Amino acid sequence: MARDIYAYRQVAVQSVARSGKVEIHPVPGQAFSPELAVQCSRQLSDTSLYPLGSRFLLDAKLTDRLGGTPYLYAYHGDPVQALSEIECRAFLAEFKRGRI
């Protein structure tokens, strides 16, 4: 089954420390809550590769597994696109302009 490209949207995410481990969550200022979990490549939460607080641009879709808690899903095989703080702010500003 092919991936439905229309279900995926670009989302800026960042690594944060929660409950003693590194998790990936959306950056504040988007349509998704910063509390929403993101399921993606484990490489993004590896602090030996990316320091805590690193930001990334992912193609993700909102899903809930069998009616459970909603979360964002990003395919683990997609290339990693790291964002600087300036690039992240520019992405969020462009997103706000494009809102309906």
C-alpha positions as CSV (number, residue, x, y, z in Angstrom):
1,M,0.0,0.0,0.0
2,A,1.4,3.4,-1.0
3,R,1.7,6.3,1.4
4,D,-1.1,8.9,1.1
5,I,1.0,12.0,0.5
6,Y,-2.0,14.2,1.0
7,A,-2.4,13.2,4.7
8,Y,1.1,14.4,5.5
9,R,1.9,18.0,6.4
10,Q,5.2,19.7,7.2
11,V,5.7,20.1,11.0
12,A,8.5,21.7,12.9
13,V,9.5,19.5,15.9
14,Q,12.1,19.6,18.6
15,S,13.7,17.3,21.1
16,V,12.8,17.8,24.7
17,A,13.7,16.0,28.0
18,R,10.6,14.5,29.6
19,S,10.5,11.9,32.4
20,G,14.2,11.3,32.2
21,K,14.2,10.5,28.5
22,V,14.4,12.5,25.2
23,E,11.1,12.9,23.3
24,I,10.1,14.6,20.1
25,H,7.3,17.2,20.3
26,P,5.9,19.9,17.9
27,V,7.4,23.4,18.3
28,P,4.8,25.8,19.8
29,G,3.0,28.1,17.3
30,Q,1.6,25.6,15.0
31,A,-1.7,23.8,14.6
32,F,-0.5,20.9,16.8
33,S,-0.1,21.1,20.6
34,P,3.5,21.0,21.9
35,E,2.3,18.3,24.2
36,L,1.4,16.0,21.3
37,A,3.8,13.0,21.0
38,V,5.6,12.4,17.7
39,Q,6.5,9.0,16.5
40,C,9.5,9.2,14.2
41,S,13.1,7.9,13.7
42,R,14.9,7.2,16.9
43,Q,17.9,9.0,15.4
44,L,16.2,12.4,16.2
45,S,16.3,11.7,19.9
46,D,19.9,10.5,20.0
47,T,21.8,13.2,21.9
48,S,25.1,11.9,20.6
49,L,24.0,13.0,17.1
50,Y,21.7,16.0,17.9
51,P,21.9,18.0,21.2
52,L,18.8,18.4,23.3
53,G,16.6,21.2,21.9
54,S,17.4,20.4,18.2
55,R,14.7,21.3,15.8
56,F,13.7,19.3,12.7
57,L,11.2,19.7,9.8
58,L,9.2,16.5,9.3
59,D,6.4,15.4,7.0
60,A,3.9,14.0,9.5
61,K,0.3,13.1,9.8
62,L,-2.1,13.1,12.8
63,T,-3.2,9.6,13.7
64,D,-4.6,7.5,16.5
65,R,-3.9,3.9,16.7
66,L,-7.2,2.0,16.9
67,G,-8.9,4.9,18.6
68,G,-6.2,5.5,21.2
69,T,-4.4,8.8,22.1
70,P,-3.7,11.0,19.0
71,Y,-0.1,11.5,18.0
72,L,1.9,12.6,15.0
73,Y,3.5,10.0,12.8
74,A,6.5,10.6,10.6
75,Y,8.0,7.8,8.5
76,H,11.4,6.8,9.9
77,G,13.0,6.4,6.5
78,D,12.5,10.0,5.4
79,P,15.6,12.1,5.3
80,V,16.4,14.2,8.4
81,Q,16.2,18.0,7.9
82,A,17.6,19.9,10.8
83,L,16.5,23.4,11.4
84,S,18.4,26.3,12.9
85,E,16.5,28.7,15.2
86,I,16.3,31.3,12.4
87,E,15.0,28.7,9.9
88,C,12.4,27.5,12.4
89,R,11.2,31.0,13.1
90,A,10.9,31.6,9.3
91,F,8.9,28.4,8.9
92,L,6.5,29.3,11.7
93,A,6.1,32.8,10.3
94,E,5.3,31.4,6.8
95,F,2.8,29.0,8.4
96,K,1.0,31.8,10.2
97,R,0.7,33.8,7.0
98,G,-0.8,30.7,5.2
99,R,-3.4,30.0,7.8
100,I,-7.1,30.0,6.8
